[in-house]
Amino acid sequence: MTADCLLPAAEANDAAHYAVRQGMAALFRSLFQAGSSSSETNRQAIRLASVVRQDFAQKDGKYHAPNAEVMTRIEQVLRYVQTRWNEPVTLAQVAAEQFLSESYLSRIFRRHLNMTFGDYVVSVRLEHAEADLRKTGDSVTRIAYRNGFRSTNAFIEYFRRRYGTTPGKYRKSMAGEQKITGTTTARDLSDYIQTLLQYDDTPDELAAAQPARIYRATVDTTRQGLPVCRPWSRLVNIGYARDGLFGAVQEQLRRAKQELGFTDLRFHGIFDDDMHIYQENEDGSPWYNFTYADLLFDFILSVGLTPYVELGFVPSKMAKVQYRLFERCSIAGTYNSVERWEALVQATVAHWIERYGLETVSKWHFTIVSFNYVGMPEIPMTYSEYMEMYCITWRILKELDPELRLGGPGAFPSISLAKDGGRKLLKDLCDCGCPPDFLTAQLYPHENIEQDAEFLRFTANQQSAPSVLSKDEDFTAHFLQSFRRMAAECGLGDREIVVEEWSSTLWQRDLSSDTCYKAAWLTKNVLENYENVDMLGYWLLTDFIDEWLVPGGVFHGGYGLFTANGIPKAGYQALRLLNRVGEQKLAQGKGWYVSRTGNEIRIFLYHYCHYDALYRYRYKKLSNPYDAYKVFRSDGSLHIALTLTGLHPGGYRQERRRISRKAGSSYDKWLEIGAPAKIGPDDLRYLSETSQPSYEICERDTDGTLMVEAELAPHEVEMIVLQKRDC
């Protein structure tokens, strides 16, 4: 079936046009989404064709759809014009090329394209000329002749008819928009794709159509288990030192310390201007004010946490160049005086030793600012300047006491592993006699950030993901393996490995951070990687971070385990469950993990679904909160059946807790009540209290063998505890 479709963009606003957009989006997704079947693609194509035929096919009784021969002729002519638009193309010339009469060619253009041949040639030339106006600084005259117009006046007149203004005014308006937004006005392919995909309403249907995957395994509960370490509960981040002085953040820290068991706390910006440590007299001589720092560190220690201290950023009065990060006072770069940096670090650490005692301070981890800033566009810090800052700081700490520890390099994965990046830095630090006491990294699953010229721009505007997400769903495991190999090659294989920042995304507007996805991501990556790292510092405790202006509303895709107003998210609930991992690991496999503590068997099940390939490349901020789950693969359900052998015969209490879109996810509960933009205290209390994991208890009897089964939808997590009843 072939039909002409009349779909003018300027009038495409009613329900029929919306249905076409939905159909196009669904067909596009089905064509390119991993796992989609050909039958599903055919179904979406037929659905779209039916909508077009019903609402947009020509109703004129005299109209006849072109036959195959005519369609071939039209395609050949269009292709000819599109490759020779800047040449003197005429109707007579093209007709001769196609062995057609001029009158016949003119007639099929009017009949089947609803325009003249000349109009089509002009439209193609205008599209190319408009792009030249945006992308080049060439004169209007040069652009006119380069694109095949016979004169500048003719070009200006055609352009005015099409765009409603002259080429010169159009270029000025585009330049003005670029100056205001700080971005180019040309849209790349990803913009068009993400705009289209916002109309897709089929992912849930696709997921339901996928057959369930089934994993079966037998676990001998009498085997000697492996001891379980807990690096994921050793470190958590708040954003900046100043954030730690806010009552809301302190309240969330107390709760997280109690329920999740964190031991160390990291933050940026202890030397930022808003902490007021570094001061200068009128004559320029420095002095130090530790009032705010004392308030912060007193609180940290009072709740049983250990400071993980990043000695940075550079105070503005000491900065070599005033380059400010994000929307706050942090200055990335180096100092203007080696002596003043030495004095600042020496005075600050000596103050902490005097106030809290050397025994306490020697347990702290110290670092300087991240190695990420070296060589990054717009940030004024060279490799040699970073080396100097590190070595000076290392020597100051060792002079105060040899037990004080300084680590590094604290860089993104691709920078950490690069031969001229983290690998070179570690070797050079060892060669200059300042080897790191522990090794640090910042683990976000993004690809080659240091090669991405647009990273800082997209990080600044926060309208789309700042970098390409990796397609590797085992990114954490593969990076840790590579990082340990690199450490050994540098002669540092015995050093503690600290992932000081760790999350599924670098983007603070990614709604996946609010959803059940984060629960499954955390469960998978904790259980599959804790044996390869000493500290795994989740970024971030709370959405309340003084880095960007926190948007209004409840959920906006922030990093936090808590929303800014203190509602625990699904990721928080997952860490609560993981806090109950047994003391010994018995076995694990794809999507499951079995541990033991005393007379209890503790089982964890999870169904992780990675980002869909269509959304890994800088997907745009979603305007509809109900679309949050559209960005993931449609993997269907996961059925796990575990046969436990070697159990003591008798009765067991079985406890099951599950995080799903129905329970344990405050985001989905918020959607359930209508996704209100503004909520009051009663609403906050309701979301917090009703967003707990589901909870079931039953009695199980066994003669020594027990089957445990579960079927998980995408992003679901379940914990099952079997406790032997006393006889």
C-alpha positions in Angstrom: 0.0 0.0 0.0 1.4 3.4 -1.0 -0.1 6.7 0.0 0.9 10.4 -0.1 1.1 11.8 3.4 0.2 15.4 3.9 1.8 16.3 7.3 2.7 20.0 7.4 4.9 20.7 10.4 3.4 24.1 11.2 0.0 22.5 11.7 1.0 19.2 13.3 -0.5 19.7 16.7 -3.7 17.7 16.8 -4.3 14.1 18.0 -3.8 12.6 14.5 -0.4 14.2 14.2 0.5 13.1 17.7 -0.5 9.5 16.8 2.0 9.7 13.8 4.7 10.8 16.2 4.0 8.0 18.5 4.0 5.5 15.7 7.3 6.8 14.3 8.9 6.7 17.8 7.7 3.1 18.4 8.9 2.0 15.0 12.3 3.7 15.4 12.8 2.1 18.8 11.8 -1.4 17.5 14.2 -1.1 14.6 17.2 -0.2 16.8 16.5 -1.6 20.2 18.4 -4.6 21.2 16.2 -7.6 21.7 13.3 -6.4 19.5 11.9 -9.1 17.2 11.1 -8.7 13.5 7.4 -9.5 14.3 7.3 -6.5 16.7 8.9 -4.3 14.1 6.4 -5.4 11.5 3.5 -4.8 14.0 4.7 -1.2 14.6 5.2 -0.5 10.9 1.6 -1.7 10.1 0.3 0.3 13.0 2.0 3.5 11.7 0.8 2.8 8.1 -2.8 2.4 9.3 -2.7 5.8 11.1 -1.2 7.5 8.0 -3.7 5.9 5.7 -6.7 6.7 7.9 -5.9 10.4 8.6 -3.6 11.7 5.9 -4.1 9.8 2.6 -5.4 12.0 -0.2 -9.2 12.0 -0.3 -9.5 13.4 -3.8 -11.2 10.8 -5.9 -9.1 11.8 -9.0 -5.9 11.0 -7.1 -4.1 7.8 -8.0 -1.1 6.6 -6.0 2.0 6.3 -8.2 2.9 2.9 -9.5 6.3 1.3 -8.9 7.7 2.6 -12.2 6.7 6.2 -11.4 8.1 6.0 -7.8 11.4 4.8 -9.2 11.5 7.8 -11.6 10.7 10.2 -8.8 13.4 8.8 -6.5 16.0 9.0 -9.3 15.1 12.7 -10.0 15.2 13.6 -6.3 18.6 11.9 -5.9 19.9 13.8 -8.9 18.8 17.2 -7.6 20.1 16.4 -4.0 23.6 15.7 -5.4 23.8 18.6 -7.9 21.8 21.3 -6.1 24.7 23.9 -6.5 24.8 23.4 -10.2 22.6 25.0 -12.9 20.0 22.2 -12.7 17.0 22.7 -15.1 13.8 20.8 -15.9 15.0 20.3 -19.5 18.3 18.9 -18.3 16.9 16.4 -15.8 14.1 15.3 -18.2 16.8 14.5 -20.8 18.8 12.6 -18.3 15.8 10.5 -17.4 14.6 10.1 -21.0 11.3 11.9 -20.2 9.5 14.8 -21.7 9.6 18.1 -19.8 5.8 18.2 -19.6 5.6 14.6 -18.1 8.3 15.3 -15.5 6.6 18.6 -14.5 3.2 16.8 -14.3 4.4 14.0 -12.0 6.1 16.6 -9.7 2.8 18.5 -9.3 0.7 15.4 -9.0 2.8 13.4 -6.6 4.9 15.9 -4.7 2.4 18.8 -4.7 5.1 21.3 -5.9 6.8 22.3 -9.1 10.2 21.0 -10.1 11.7 24.5 -9.7 10.2 24.8 -6.2 11.9 21.6 -5.1 15.3 22.7 -6.4 15.0 26.0 -4.5 14.0 24.2 -1.3 17.1 22.0 -1.4 19.4 25.0 -2.1 17.8 26.9 0.8 18.4 24.1 3.3 22.1 24.1 2.4 22.3 27.9 2.4 20.7 28.1 5.9 23.3 25.6 7.2 26.0 27.8 5.8 24.6 30.9 7.5 24.8 29.1 10.9 28.1 27.3 10.5 30.3 29.7 8.4 31.2 33.4 8.4 31.0 33.7 4.6 29.2 36.6 3.0 25.6 36.3 1.9 26.7 36.8 -1.7 29.3 34.0 -1.5 26.7 31.6 0.1 24.1 32.5 -2.6 26.4 31.6 -5.5 27.9 28.6 -3.8 24.4 27.1 -3.4 23.3 27.6 -7.0 21.3 30.8 -6.8 21.6 33.0 -9.9 21.9 36.3 -7.9 22.1 37.6 -4.4 18.7 39.3 -4.7 17.1 36.1 -5.8 18.5 34.2 -2.8 17.4 36.9 -0.4 13.8 36.9 -1.8 13.5 33.1 -1.7 15.0 33.0 1.8 12.6 35.7 3.0 9.6 33.7 1.7 10.8 30.5 3.4 12.1 31.8 6.8 10.2 35.1 7.1 13.4 37.3 7.3 16.5 38.1 5.4 19.6 36.0 5.5 21.5 38.8 7.3 18.9 39.2 10.0 18.6 35.4 10.4 22.3 35.0 11.0 22.3 37.8 13.6 19.4 36.1 15.4 21.2 32.8 15.4 24.4 34.5 16.7 22.4 36.2 19.5 20.8 32.9 20.6 24.3 31.3 20.7 25.7 34.1 22.8 22.8 33.9 25.3 22.8 30.1 25.7 26.5 29.5 25.3 25.7 26.7 22.9 25.5 26.2 19.2 22.1 26.3 17.6 22.6 23.4 15.3 21.0 20.3 16.6 22.9 17.1 16.4 21.4 13.7 15.6 20.9 12.8 19.3 18.7 15.9 19.8 16.3 14.7 17.1 16.4 11.1 18.3 15.6 12.1 21.9 12.8 14.5 20.8 11.2 11.7 18.8 11.6 9.0 21.5 9.7 11.2 24.0 6.5 10.2 22.1 7.2 6.5 22.4 4.6 4.7 24.6 5.6 1.1 24.1 8.6 0.0 26.3 6.4 -1.6 28.9 4.6 -3.6 26.2 8.0 -4.7 24.8 9.2 -5.8 28.2 6.1 -7.8 28.8 6.5 -9.5 25.5 10.0 -10.7 26.2 10.3 -14.3 27.5 11.4 -14.7 31.1 15.1 -15.7 31.5 15.5 -18.6 33.9 18.6 -19.2 36.1 18.8 -22.4 38.2 21.6 -23.3 40.7 22.3 -25.6 43.6 24.0 -24.2 46.7 25.7 -26.4 49.4 25.1 -24.5 52.6 27.6 -26.7 54.5 30.6 -25.5 52.5 33.3 -23.3 54.0 32.3 -19.8 53.1 34.6 -16.8 52.2 34.7 -13.9 54.7 32.8 -10.8 53.5 34.3 -7.4 53.7 32.1 -4.3 53.4 33.9 -1.6 51.4 30.5 -0.1 50.3 29.7 0.9 53.8 33.1 2.5 54.6 32.7 5.7 52.7 30.0 8.1 51.6 30.2 11.6 50.1 28.4 14.9 50.8 29.1 17.6 48.2 31.1 20.3 49.9 32.4 21.2 53.3 29.8 24.0 53.7 27.0 21.5 53.0 27.9 19.6 56.1 26.9 22.6 58.3 23.3 22.5 57.2 20.9 20.8 59.7 19.1 18.9 56.9 22.3 17.3 55.7 23.4 16.5 59.3 20.1 14.8 60.0 20.4 12.6 56.9 24.0 11.8 57.9 22.9 10.6 61.3 20.3 8.4 59.8 22.6 6.9 57.2 25.3 6.3 59.8 22.7 4.4 61.9 20.9 2.4 59.1 23.7 1.9 56.5 26.7 1.8 58.8 29.0 4.3 56.9 32.3 4.8 58.7 34.1 7.6 56.7 32.8 10.9 55.2 34.3 12.7 52.2 33.6 16.2 50.8 35.1 18.9 48.6 36.0 22.4 49.4 37.5 22.6 52.9 39.6 25.6 51.6 36.8 27.2 49.7 36.1 30.9 50.5 32.7 30.0 52.2 34.7 28.0 54.9 36.7 31.1 55.6 39.9 29.3 56.7 42.3 31.4 54.6 42.4 35.1 55.4 44.7 38.0 54.6 45.6 41.2 56.5 45.6 44.5 54.8 49.3 44.1 54.1 48.6 40.7 52.4 50.0 38.6 55.1 47.9 35.4 55.7 46.1 34.3 58.8 43.7 31.4 59.4 40.2 31.1 60.8 39.1 27.6 61.7 35.6 28.4 63.2 33.5 26.8 60.5 35.9 23.9 60.0 35.8 23.2 63.7 32.0 23.1 63.7 32.0 20.7 60.8 34.7 18.3 62.1 33.3 18.4 65.6 30.0 17.2 64.2 31.5 14.5 62.0 33.4 13.0 64.9 30.5 13.3 67.2 28.3 11.0 65.1 31.1 8.4 64.9 32.3 9.2 61.4 36.0 9.6 60.3 36.8 12.5 58.0 38.2 11.8 54.5 39.9 15.1 53.8 40.4 16.5 50.3 42.8 19.5 50.8 41.3 21.9 48.3 40.2 23.9 46.5 42.5 26.8 46.3 41.2 29.9 48.1 40.4 32.8 45.7 43.0 35.1 47.2 45.7 32.4 46.6 44.5 31.3 43.2 46.7 31.7 40.1 43.7 32.0 37.9 40.1 32.7 39.0 38.3 29.8 37.3 35.2 28.9 39.2 33.6 25.5 39.1 29.8 25.2 38.5 27.7 27.8 40.3 29.7 28.0 43.6 32.9 29.5 44.9 35.2 26.5 44.3 38.2 27.5 42.2 39.8 24.8 40.1 43.5 25.3 39.4 46.7 25.9 41.3 48.1 28.5 43.7 50.0 31.7 43.0 52.5 31.1 45.8 54.1 27.9 46.8 55.0 29.3 50.2 51.4 30.3 51.0 50.1 26.8 50.0 52.7 25.2 52.2 51.8 27.4 55.1 48.0 26.8 54.7 48.3 23.0 54.6 50.8 23.0 57.5 48.7 25.2 59.7 45.4 23.4 59.0 46.6 19.9 59.6 48.6 21.0 62.7 45.4 22.6 64.0 43.5 19.3 63.6 46.3 17.4 65.4 46.3 19.9 68.3 42.4 19.8 68.5 41.7 16.1 68.0 45.0 14.4 68.7 47.5 12.7 66.5 46.1 9.2 67.1 42.7 10.4 65.7 44.1 12.4 62.7 46.5 9.6 61.7 43.4 7.5 60.9 42.2 10.0 58.3 42.7 9.7 54.6 44.1 12.9 52.9 44.1 13.8 49.2 44.5 16.9 47.1 42.1 17.9 44.3 41.4 15.5 41.5 43.9 14.8 38.7 40.9 15.2 36.4 41.5 18.9 36.2 44.9 18.6 34.6 44.8 19.5 30.9 41.0 19.8 30.9 39.9 22.7 28.6 39.4 26.0 30.3 40.9 24.8 33.7 44.3 26.3 34.2 46.4 23.5 35.7 49.4 21.8 34.0 50.8 18.4 34.8 53.9 19.8 36.3 51.8 22.1 38.6 49.8 19.2 39.8 53.0 17.2 40.5 54.3 20.1 42.5 51.2 20.5 44.5 51.0 16.8 45.3 54.7 16.5 46.3 54.7 19.6 48.5 51.5 18.4 50.3 53.0 14.9 50.7 56.2 16.3 52.3 54.3 18.6 54.7 52.2 15.7 56.0 55.2 13.5 56.5 57.1 16.3 58.3 54.1 16.6 60.7 54.1 12.9 61.2 55.2 10.0 59.0 51.9 8.1 59.8 49.8 10.8 58.0 48.6 9.4 54.7 48.2 11.1 51.3 46.5 9.3 48.3 45.9 9.9 44.6 45.3 10.4 41.7 41.5 10.4 42.1 40.7 10.5 38.4 38.0 9.2 36.1 38.5 5.7 34.7 39.9 6.6 31.3 42.2 9.2 32.8 43.3 6.8 35.6 44.4 4.1 33.1 45.9 6.3 30.4 49.6 5.8 29.8 50.1 9.6 29.8 47.5 10.1 32.6 47.2 8.3 36.0 49.7 5.6 35.1 52.4 8.2 34.3 51.6 10.2 37.4 52.0 7.2 39.7 55.4 6.3 38.3 56.6 10.0 38.4 55.4 10.3 42.1 57.3 7.2 43.0 60.4 8.4 41.1 60.4 11.7 43.0 60.1 10.0 46.4 56.4 10.8 47.1 54.6 7.5 46.4 50.8 7.6 47.3 50.0 5.9 50.6 46.8 4.7 49.0 45.4 4.7 45.5 42.2 6.6 44.5 39.8 6.7 41.6 36.5 8.2 40.7 34.4 5.5 39.0 31.6 6.6 36.7 30.8 4.4 33.7 31.4 7.0 31.0 33.6 6.6 28.0 36.8 8.6 27.3 35.8 11.8 29.1 39.2 13.4 28.6 38.8 13.1 24.8 35.3 14.7 24.9 35.6 18.4 24.0 32.0 19.0 24.9 32.2 17.5 28.4 32.5 20.7 30.4 29.8 22.5 28.3 27.3 19.7 28.8 28.2 19.4 32.5 27.5 23.1 32.9 24.1 23.3 31.2 22.8 20.0 32.7 20.2 19.6 29.9 21.6 16.3 28.8 24.0 13.6 29.9 27.5 15.2 29.9 29.3 12.2 28.3 28.6 8.9 26.6 27.6 6.1 29.0 29.5 2.8 28.5 27.7 -0.1 26.9 29.6 -2.4 29.4 27.2 -3.3 32.2 30.2 -4.8 34.0 32.2 -1.6 33.8 32.9 -1.4 37.5 34.4 -4.9 37.6 36.5 -4.4 34.5 37.9 -1.1 35.7 38.8 -2.4 39.1 40.7 -5.3 37.5 42.6 -3.0 35.2 43.3 -0.5 38.1 44.8 -3.3 40.3 47.0 -4.5 37.4 48.2 -0.9 36.8 49.0 -0.5 40.6 51.1 -3.7 40.5 52.9 -2.6 37.4 53.8 0.7 39.2 55.1 -1.2 42.2 52.1 -0.2 44.3 50.3 -3.5 44.4 50.2 -3.5 48.2 48.4 -0.2 48.5 44.8 0.3 49.6 42.4 0.9 46.7 39.9 3.6 47.4 37.1 4.5 44.9 36.3 7.8 46.4 33.4 8.6 44.1 31.2 6.0 42.6 27.8 6.2 40.8 25.9 5.1 37.7 26.0 8.5 36.1 27.8 11.8 36.2 24.6 13.7 35.4 22.6 15.5 38.1 19.4 15.4 36.1 19.2 11.7 35.3 15.9 10.4 36.6 17.4 6.9 36.8 19.0 8.0 40.0 15.6 8.4 41.6 14.1 5.1 40.3 14.4 1.4 41.1 17.2 1.2 38.5 19.6 2.6 41.1 18.6 -0.2 43.6 19.4 -2.9 41.1 22.6 -1.1 40.0 23.9 -0.8 43.5 23.0 -4.4 44.5 24.7 -5.8 41.4 27.8 -3.7 41.6 28.3 -4.1 45.4 27.9 -7.9 45.4 30.0 -8.5 42.3 32.9 -6.1 43.2 33.4 -5.8 46.9 36.3 -8.3 46.9 38.4 -6.1 44.5 38.3 -2.8 46.4 39.0 -1.5 49.9 36.6 1.5 50.0 33.7 2.2 47.7 32.5 5.7 48.2 29.0 6.3 46.9 28.4 9.7 45.3 26.2 11.1 46.9 24.4 11.0 50.2 21.8 13.7 49.4 20.4 15.8 46.5 21.1 18.8 48.8 24.4 19.8 47.2 25.6 23.3 46.8 27.0 22.7 43.3 23.9 23.6 41.2 20.8 25.4 42.1 18.6 22.6 43.4 15.4 22.6 41.2 12.0 23.0 42.8 9.9 19.9 43.2 10.6 16.5 44.7 12.6 14.5 42.2 14.9 15.9 39.6 17.4 13.1 39.0 20.0 14.1 41.6 22.8 11.9 42.7 21.5 11.5 46.3 20.3 8.5 48.3 18.0 11.1 49.8 16.0 13.8 48.1 16.9 17.3 49.1 14.0 17.3 51.5 15.0 14.0 53.1 12.9 11.3 51.4 15.0 8.0 51.0 15.1 6.7 47.4 15.1 3.1 46.2 19.0 3.2 46.2 18.9 3.9 49.9 16.6 1.0 50.5 18.9 -1.3 48.6 21.8 -0.3 50.8 19.7 -1.0 53.9 19.2 -4.5 52.6 22.8 -4.9 51.7 23.7 -3.9 55.2 22.4 -7.4 56.1 24.7 -9.4 53.8 26.0 -12.4 55.8 29.5 -12.7 57.3 30.4 -15.5 54.8 29.8 -15.8 51.1 28.6 -19.3 50.1 28.0 -18.8 46.4 26.9 -16.4 43.7 25.9 -16.3 40.1 24.1 -14.1 37.5 21.5 -12.1 39.5 21.9 -14.0 42.8 24.1 -14.2 45.9 24.0 -16.5 48.9 25.6 -15.7 52.3 25.5 -17.0 55.8 25.6 -15.6 59.3 25.3 -18.0 62.2 22.2 -20.0 61.7 20.8 -17.7 59.0 21.0 -18.0 55.2 20.8 -14.6 53.5 20.0 -14.5 49.8 20.0 -11.5 47.5 18.4 -11.5 44.1 18.5 -8.7 41.5 17.4 -8.0 37.9 19.7 -5.4 36.5 18.7 -3.9 33.1 21.3 -1.6 31.4 20.6 1.6 29.6 19.1 1.1 26.1 21.6 1.8 23.3 19.5 4.7 22.1 19.9 6.5 25.4 23.6 6.0 26.2 24.6 9.0 24.0 23.9 12.2 25.9 20.2 11.6 26.3 18.2 14.8 27.1 16.5 15.6 30.3 13.1 14.0 30.3 10.2 16.4 30.5 7.7 13.8 31.6 8.5 12.0 34.9 6.4 9.0 33.8 9.0 8.3 31.1 11.8 7.6 33.5 11.9 3.9 32.8 12.0 4.3 29.0 15.7 4.7 28.9 16.5 1.1 29.8 16.6 -2.1 27.8 13.3 -4.1 27.7 14.7 -7.3 29.1 11.5 -9.0 30.3 11.3 -10.8 33.7 14.0 -13.0 35.4 13.2 -16.3 37.1 15.7 -17.5 39.6 15.4 -21.0 41.3 18.0 -21.9 43.9 18.1 -25.4 45.5 19.7 -25.1 49.0 21.2 -28.4 50.2 22.8 -29.3 53.6 20.3 -27.5 55.7 19.6 -28.8 59.2 16.2 -30.5 59.0 13.3 -28.8 60.7 11.4 -25.5 60.6 12.7 -22.2 59.2 11.3 -18.7 59.3 11.4 -17.2 55.9 11.6 -13.4 55.5 11.3 -11.7 52.1 11.8 -8.0 51.4 11.5 -6.7 47.9 12.2 -3.3 46.2 10.0 -2.8 43.1 8.0 -0.2 41.4 5.1 -1.1 43.8 7.1 -1.0 47.0 10.4 0.4 48.2 10.6 3.2 45.6 9.5 6.7 46.8 9.8 7.9 43.1 7.1 5.4 42.0 5.0 6.2 45.0 5.2 9.8 44.0 4.1 8.9 40.5 1.2 6.9 42.0 -0.1 10.0 43.8 0.0 12.1 40.6 3.6 13.3 40.6 2.7 16.7 42.3 5.3 19.4 41.6 4.8 20.8 45.1 4.3 18.8 48.3 3.8 19.7 51.9 4.9 18.2 55.2 2.1 15.6 55.3 3.0 14.5 51.7 6.7 14.2 52.7 5.8 12.1 55.6 3.5 9.9 53.5 6.2 9.3 50.9 8.8 8.4 53.5 6.6 6.1 55.4 5.0 4.2 52.5 8.1 3.7 50.4 9.4 0.8 52.3 10.2 -2.6 50.6 7.5 -5.1 50.7 7.7 -7.6 53.6 6.5 -11.2 53.8 7.0 -13.8 56.5 6.2 -17.5 56.3 7.3 -20.8 57.8 9.2 -23.4 55.8 9.9 -27.0 56.7 12.7 -29.0 55.2 14.4 -32.4 55.4 17.7 -30.8 54.5 16.9 -29.5 51.0 14.9 -26.4 50.2 13.9 -24.7 46.9 13.9 -20.9 46.9 12.3 -19.3 43.8 11.4 -15.7 42.7 10.4 -14.0 39.5 11.8 -10.5 39.2 10.6 -7.7 36.9 13.3 -5.4 35.5 15.1 -3.3 38.3 13.7 -5.4 41.1 15.7 -6.5 44.1 14.8 -9.1 46.7 16.4 -10.2 50.0 15.4 -13.6 51.4 16.4 -14.6 55.0 16.1 -18.2 56.2 16.4 -18.5 60.0 16.5 -21.9 61.7 13.8 -22.3 64.3 14.9 -23.7 67.7 13.5 -27.2 68.3 
